[in-house]
Amino acid sequence: MKVLIYSHGFAPQIGGVETYAMLLAQGLATRRVSPPIQVVVVTHALRGAFDDGALPFSVVRRPGLARLVSLIQRSDVVHLAGPVLGPLFLALLFRKPVVVEHHGYQANCPNGLLLYEPSKSPCPGHYMQHHYLECLRCNAGEAGWLTSLRWLVLTAPRRWLCSRANVNLCITNHVVRRVELPHSTVVYYCVPEPPGADAVAHCGQG
């Protein structure tokens, strides 16, 4: 099986999504199954001094459109670390099984945070209630009106494409309830056990 993992951020960048993508790729690539799982991580992150050759999987950084299309066409499963519009559209276009991993709320909130700016108070769900003017006002203060409008416009196709994914994988039950997408399931963040431990991973249930 050939698995493509798309993560906009990846090592040497540090963060929750970057760490999750690394652990997932390592776990699949080193899983003892026959035939072995072939994993390729596609990312926008620059390599810098990071040694991609030390990883048990391939890393493709900043591919052009033609290369990205080729990689998706050759994959059996496409796993997206976030509802990334371009790769999501291409994966569905070529009828690949798609898993969209939701760490935030990009599929139901233009800024992806569900925080109302500038107060940073919890958003009551203006986008899902079709209060689009509130969404525009929310992001215009810091991002500007044009950027706010662009974020709002792109939320609709992103949500539509996510609704057609095979699996919408959410990191908590709260995310499932807020994104309100079909084919949703919860897989909690996991932390590898130290050497010699009985279980494979500690999984938080936040």
N, C-alpha and C positions, 0 to 999 in steps of 0.2 A: 504494500500500500504506500502511495505517495501522498504525504500531507504537506500542504503549504500553510505556513503561519505568517500572517501579515501583521506586523506591529510597527506603527509609525515611529515610536521610540524604541530603542534597543541599546544594548551595551555598545560602547562604554557609558552611555547615559544611565543614570541611576534614578529609579522610581518604582512605584508599585507595579505599573503595567509592564515596565521593562523587566522587572524581576520575575513576574508571572510568566511572561513569554519565554524567558530563558529556562525556567524550571519545567514548563510544559514541553518545550523542544527537547531538552535533555532527557526528560522522562520517557518521551515517545521514542527517541532515537536509540536509547539504551535498553529499551524493553525487550526481554528475551522471548520473542515470538518468531514463528517461521511462516512465511518469509519475513525478514526484518522490515520495520517501518522506515521508509526513507523520508527524512524531514528536511525541508528548506525553509529558512526564515527570510522573509522579504521585509526590508525596512528602509525608511528614509534617513536613518541616522548615519552619520559619517563614521568610518572605522577609526580614524586617528591612530593611536599606537596600540589599539586592541588587536590581539592575535586571533583572528577568525579560524585559523588553521588548527588551533588547539581544541576546538569544539567538535562534538561527535555528530554534527550536522552541518549542512551548507548554509551560508549566509550570502544573500544577494542584496547589495546596498544601492539604493537609488536607481533602480532599473528604468529604462525608457519604456514607453508604452508598448512597443513591439515585444520587448523582453518580458514585460509583465504579462502580456497576453499569452505568450508561449509558456511561461511558468504555470499559469492557471490552467491552460489547456492540458498540460501534462500531469496535473494533479488529480488525485482521486477524491480528496476532501480539502476544502478551503476553510481555514479557521482565522477569523479576524479579531484582533485584540481591539475591539471598538468598532462602531458602525461606520467604517471608512467608505465613503461614497464610491470612489473609483473602483477599487478592488471588489466591493460588494456588487456593484452593477455588472462587472465583467464576469464574476463567478456565476451569477444568476443567468447572465446572457448565454454562457456556455453550459448551462444546466449542471453545474457542479453541486454536490451536497455542501451546504454552507452553514457554518456555526458562527454566530455573531456573539462575541463576549462583551457584556455590558458592565463596565466599571463605573459608569456615570449615567447621565440622563440626556445624552446627545440625541436620542430618538424621540424625546418628548419635551425638550427645552432648548431654545436657541443657543444659550450659553453653556449648556451641558451640566450645569451645577444645581439647578433648581433653587437658586438664591436670587432674591429680588434686589437689584442694585438701585441706589448706592448703599442702602441700609444693610444689605447682606442678610436680610431676614428670610426665613423659609418661604418659598413661593407656594401659593395655594394651588398652583397648576393652571396658570393663565393660558398656556398654549393648548392644553387639552380641553379647556373650556371655551376655546376660540376667542379669547380676549387678546387678539393680536396686537392691538395698539399698546396694551400694557407691556407686551414683549418688546416692542420697539422702544418704548420709553425706558424700560429696564436697562437695556444695553447701550443706549445712545449716549449716556453720560460719560462712560469711560471709553467706549469703542468708537463713538461717532454714529451719526444717523445712517450713513451708507453701509458701514460694516454691520450695524444692527439689522438693517433691512436684508443684507445678504445672508446673515445667520438665520433670520426668520424664514426666508425663501427656501434655503437649503434644508431646513428641518422637515419639510413635507416630503420630498423625494427620499430622504434618508429613512424616515419612518415607514413609508410605503415599501421600500426595498426590504427593510428589516421584517416587515410583516410577511414577507415571502421567503424568508430564510427557513432552513430545515429546523434549526434550533436557535433560540435566543437564550444564551447562557448568562445568567445573572449571578452576581457574587453574594447577594443577600436576598432574603424574602422581601425586604423593604424595596429594593430595586425592582423586583418582579411586580410588586403592587403599583409602583409609580410609573413604570414604562408602559404597562398595559399592552403587551404584545403577545400574539399567539405563539404557540410552540415554545413557551418559556419554561425554563427549569433552573434550579439553583445548584451551583457548585461553589462551595466556600473556598476562600483562599487557603492554601496549604503551605506548611513550612516543613522542609525535610528534617527527618529525625537524625540525630547524631549517630555516627557509626556504632553498630552493635545493638541499637534499639530494636524492639520487636516489631513495632508498627512501621509502616512505610512513611507516614506523614501525620503531623498534627494538623487538624483542620479546624479553624475558627468558625464559629457560627454566629457572626455578628449580624 
